[in-house]
């Protein structure tokens, strides 16, 4: 879907939701609709107009990046102040939608106070987020490229993992290699957590040394051309115990069950259930403490949420992660994660990297 047709889709939905205009303030949504990748601005969409407002810092960037949308730059004024000023002069626009989950109470109050009592400020539904769930072929290509780079970075990381090296040093080496490879930035702070710390699902890298014997969870993603990758692999330093092997194989089987459940028409809740049931059969479900996955694209976490009881149905072009794990406090943790794109008959794994237990 081109930026022009994306805006057209938003405009078509304004009437459906009885809105005269909508203020798009969430930066990934702005980028999706008009191409602007800076850090400040507001996109105002009515049934007839689409105007991007920003301040003087972004004069050159806005004109270079924003396509068919009109750009208005007010020096000394923020994007939101300029957008309010523009709306104030158009009294026929009475119902103004805002991205309520992205706007603070204070910002909402400013908009309402500035536009006066004759206007109604309405919490708009997640129009753009719903559109972003299904990726275009160009978006899938960008995510695929980012994922392929992530796999190469993990291959390089394997040469850096050794007992005694601080987790932060291992993470730093991966991030430095990513920067050298030309990434925009990391998608989130890299997780390298070893030994007992591998039992922390989001255990950021610390100065703790990697163990002489134990699991090491490596979870990272990059942003390339604006789009994210995400993958997790768990390796083992030294010879794993029989208990550790059984736990690892249970997670690997659970992840495979989740992957096999990814098909058009299935709900994301069914994907979560498939992975969770496998761990239940192994007596490990209580140690699986998070959802099975999430959508990703311009953001590392976006719709849909792949979790219990979620009813969003999978459609070709959706990109999600499948990442079950088990975490035994004080002992160790295991997680395996792939990014996949939903196809007409199943899914295509974008993070093509071996998942057999690797012992270093």
C-alpha positions in Angstrom: 0.0 0.0 0.0 1.5 3.3 -1.1 1.6 6.4 1.3 -1.1 8.0 -0.9 -3.5 5.0 -0.6 -2.7 4.8 3.1 -3.9 8.3 3.6 -6.9 7.6 1.5 -7.8 4.7 3.7 -7.5 6.9 6.8 -9.7 9.5 5.2 -12.3 6.9 4.2 -12.5 5.7 7.8 -13.0 9.2 9.3 -16.6 9.3 8.0 -17.1 5.7 9.3 -16.1 6.8 12.8 -18.0 10.2 12.5 -14.8 12.2 12.7 -14.1 15.5 10.8 -10.4 15.3 11.4 -7.7 13.2 13.3 -4.5 14.4 14.8 -1.7 11.8 14.2 0.9 12.3 16.8 2.5 8.9 17.2 5.8 9.1 15.2 5.7 5.6 13.7 2.2 6.3 12.5 3.4 9.6 10.9 6.2 7.8 9.2 3.9 5.1 7.9 1.5 7.7 6.4 3.8 10.3 5.0 7.4 9.2 5.3 8.7 11.6 8.0 11.3 10.0 10.2 12.2 12.9 12.5 11.4 13.2 16.2 8.7 16.0 16.3 5.7 16.7 14.2 1.9 16.2 13.8 0.0 15.0 10.8 -3.5 16.4 10.5 -5.9 14.4 8.3 -9.4 15.5 7.3 -11.6 14.0 4.6 -10.2 16.5 2.1 -6.7 17.5 3.4 -3.5 15.9 4.9 -1.1 18.4 6.3 2.2 17.8 8.2 3.2 20.4 10.8 6.6 20.6 12.3 9.1 23.2 13.5 12.1 24.9 12.0 14.6 22.2 13.0 13.1 19.9 10.4 12.6 22.2 7.4 15.0 20.4 5.1 14.2 16.9 6.4 10.5 17.3 6.1 10.5 18.6 2.6 12.9 15.8 1.6 11.0 13.0 3.2 7.3 13.9 3.1 5.8 13.0 -0.2 2.4 14.2 -1.4 1.4 15.7 1.9 1.5 19.5 2.4 4.2 20.6 4.8 3.7 23.6 7.1 6.7 24.8 9.2 6.1 27.4 11.9 9.4 28.7 13.4 9.2 29.0 17.1 6.0 26.8 17.3 5.7 23.1 17.9 3.9 20.9 15.5 0.9 20.5 17.8 0.6 24.2 18.3 0.6 24.8 14.6 -1.9 22.0 14.0 -4.3 23.5 16.6 -3.9 27.0 15.0 -4.9 25.5 11.6 -7.9 23.7 13.1 -9.0 26.8 15.0 -9.6 28.5 11.7 -11.8 25.8 10.3 -14.9 25.9 12.5 -16.7 23.2 10.3 -14.3 20.6 11.7 -16.2 19.9 15.0 -15.3 16.3 15.9 -11.5 16.0 16.2 -10.0 12.5 16.8 -6.8 12.0 18.8 -4.7 8.9 19.3 -5.7 8.6 23.0 -3.3 5.9 23.9 -0.4 8.1 22.6 -1.4 11.4 24.0 -1.0 12.5 27.6 -3.8 14.0 29.7 -2.0 17.3 29.6 -1.8 17.3 25.8 -5.4 16.4 25.5 -6.3 19.3 27.8 -4.3 21.7 25.7 -6.0 20.7 22.5 -9.5 20.8 24.1 -8.9 24.2 25.7 -7.3 25.7 22.6 -10.2 24.7 20.3 -12.9 25.7 22.7 -16.3 24.3 23.7 -17.7 24.2 20.2 -15.4 21.3 19.3 -15.5 17.8 20.6 -12.2 15.9 21.2 -12.8 12.2 20.5 -10.6 9.2 21.4 -10.1 7.7 17.9 -9.9 4.0 17.3 -6.5 2.6 16.4 -7.0 3.2 12.7 -3.4 3.4 11.6 -2.2 0.5 13.9 -4.8 -1.7 12.3 -3.6 -0.8 8.9 0.0 -1.4 9.9 -0.6 -5.0 11.0 -0.6 -6.2 7.3 2.7 -5.4 5.7 3.3 -4.5 2.1 5.8 -6.5 0.0 8.2 -3.6 0.4 7.9 -3.6 4.1 8.3 -7.4 4.2 11.5 -7.1 2.1 12.9 -4.5 4.6 12.0 -6.7 7.6 13.5 -9.7 5.9 16.8 -7.8 5.2 17.0 -6.7 8.9 16.4 -10.3 10.0 19.1 -11.7 7.7 21.5 -9.2 9.1 20.5 -10.3 12.7 21.3 -13.9 11.8 24.8 -12.9 10.6 25.4 -10.8 13.7 24.5 -13.8 15.9 27.0 -16.0 14.0 29.6 -13.4 14.8 28.5 -13.3 18.5 29.2 -17.0 18.9 32.9 -16.3 18.4 32.8 -13.8 21.3 31.0 -15.9 23.9 33.3 -17.5 26.4 33.3 -18.1 30.2 34.2 -15.0 32.3 33.4 -12.3 29.7 31.0 -9.8 31.2 27.5 -9.9 29.6 27.7 -6.2 28.7 30.9 -6.8 26.8 29.4 -9.6 24.7 26.3 -7.4 24.1 28.5 -4.4 23.2 30.5 -6.5 20.7 27.3 -7.4 18.9 26.0 -3.9 18.9 29.3 -2.5 17.6 29.2 -5.1 14.8 25.6 -4.0 14.0 26.7 -0.4 13.8 29.5 -1.3 11.5 27.0 -3.1 9.3 25.0 0.1 8.9 22.0 -0.3 11.1 19.9 2.7 12.1 20.1 1.6 15.7 19.3 -1.4 17.9 15.6 -2.3 18.2 16.0 -2.5 22.0 18.8 -2.9 24.5 20.5 -6.2 23.7 20.0 -9.0 26.2 22.9 -11.4 26.9 22.1 -13.1 30.2 23.9 -16.1 31.5 23.6 -18.7 34.3 21.1 -17.8 36.9 20.4 -14.5 35.1 19.1 -16.3 32.1 16.0 -16.9 34.2 15.1 -13.2 33.9 12.9 -13.0 30.8 14.0 -9.4 30.2 17.3 -9.5 32.0 19.4 -6.7 30.4 23.1 -7.4 30.1 25.0 -6.7 33.4 28.7 -6.7 34.5 28.1 -10.3 35.6 30.6 -12.7 34.0 29.3 -15.5 31.8 29.3 -18.8 33.6 31.8 -21.6 33.1 28.7 -23.9 32.7 25.2 -22.8 32.0 22.7 -21.3 29.6 23.1 -18.0 27.9 20.1 -16.2 26.5 20.8 -13.9 23.5 17.9 -11.7 22.5 18.4 -8.8 20.2 17.1 -6.9 17.2 18.2 -4.2 14.8 16.5 -1.4 12.9 17.4 -1.2 9.2 15.7 1.3 6.9 13.2 2.0 9.6 12.1 -1.6 10.2 12.9 -4.0 13.0 14.2 -7.5 13.4 13.9 -9.7 16.5 15.4 -13.1 17.4 16.4 -15.1 20.4 18.7 -18.1 20.7 19.8 -19.8 23.9 23.1 -21.6 23.9 25.0 -23.5 26.6 28.5 -23.0 27.9 30.0 -26.4 28.9 28.2 -29.7 28.9 24.5 -29.4 29.7 22.9 -31.6 32.3 20.1 -34.0 31.3 17.6 -31.7 33.0 18.8 -28.7 31.0 18.6 -30.7 27.7 15.1 -31.8 28.5 14.0 -28.2 29.2 15.7 -26.9 26.1 14.1 -29.6 23.9 10.7 -28.8 25.4 11.0 -25.1 24.5 12.2 -26.0 21.0 9.2 -28.3 20.5 6.8 -25.7 21.9 8.2 -23.1 19.5 7.8 -25.5 16.6 4.2 -26.1 17.7 3.6 -22.4 17.7 5.1 -22.0 14.3 2.9 -24.8 12.9 -0.1 -23.0 14.3 0.6 -19.8 12.3 -1.9 -20.0 9.4 -4.3 -17.5 7.8 -7.6 -17.6 9.6 -6.2 -18.8 12.9 -6.3 -16.5 15.9 -3.2 -15.3 17.6 -4.6 -16.9 20.7 -4.5 -20.3 19.1 -0.8 -19.7 18.3 -0.2 -19.0 22.0 -2.3 -22.0 23.1 -0.3 -24.4 20.8 3.0 -23.4 22.4 1.6 -23.4 25.9 -0.1 -26.8 25.6 3.2 -28.4 24.6 4.9 -27.0 27.7 2.0 -28.1 29.8 2.5 -31.6 28.6 6.1 -31.4 29.8 5.1 -30.0 33.2 6.7 -26.7 32.4 3.8 -24.4 31.7 4.0 -22.5 35.0 7.5 -21.5 34.1 6.3 -19.8 30.9 5.5 -16.3 32.2 5.0 -14.1 29.2 3.0 -14.1 25.9 4.1 -16.2 23.0 4.9 -13.2 20.7 4.0 -9.9 19.2 3.8 -8.1 15.9 6.7 -6.0 14.7 7.5 -3.6 11.9 8.3 0.1 12.4 8.2 -0.7 16.1 9.6 -3.7 17.9 6.3 -4.3 19.6 3.1 -3.6 17.7 -0.2 -5.2 17.0 -1.2 -8.0 17.1 -0.3 -9.3 20.5 0.2 -13.1 20.4 -1.3 -14.0 23.7 -3.9 -16.1 25.5 -7.5 -15.2 24.6 -6.5 -12.7 21.9 -8.9 -13.0 18.9 -7.2 -11.2 16.1 -7.1 -13.5 13.1 -3.9 -14.0 11.2 -3.8 -12.7 7.6 -1.2 -13.0 4.9 1.4 -10.2 5.3 1.2 -10.0 9.1 4.7 -10.2 10.7 4.9 -11.7 14.2 7.3 -13.4 16.6 6.9 -16.8 18.1 9.0 -17.0 21.3 8.0 -19.4 24.1 10.4 -19.8 27.0 10.8 -21.4 30.4 12.4 -19.6 33.4 13.3 -21.4 36.6 14.2 -18.7 39.2 17.6 -19.1 40.7 18.6 -21.8 38.1 18.3 -20.9 34.4 16.1 -19.9 31.6 15.6 -20.9 27.9 13.9 -18.9 25.1 13.8 -19.5 21.4 12.4 -16.8 19.1 11.8 -16.3 15.4 10.3 -13.6 13.4 7.9 -14.9 10.8 5.6 -13.5 8.0 2.2 -15.1 7.5 1.8 -16.6 4.0 -1.2 -17.9 2.1 -0.6 -21.4 3.6 1.4 -21.0 6.8 4.4 -18.9 7.6 7.9 -18.0 6.3 10.6 -17.9 9.0 12.7 -14.7 8.5 15.3 -15.5 11.1 16.7 -18.6 9.6 19.2 -19.8 12.2 19.8 -23.3 13.6 17.8 -24.1 16.8 19.5 -27.3 18.0 21.1 -26.9 21.4 24.6 -25.4 20.9 27.2 -26.1 23.5 30.3 -24.0 23.5 
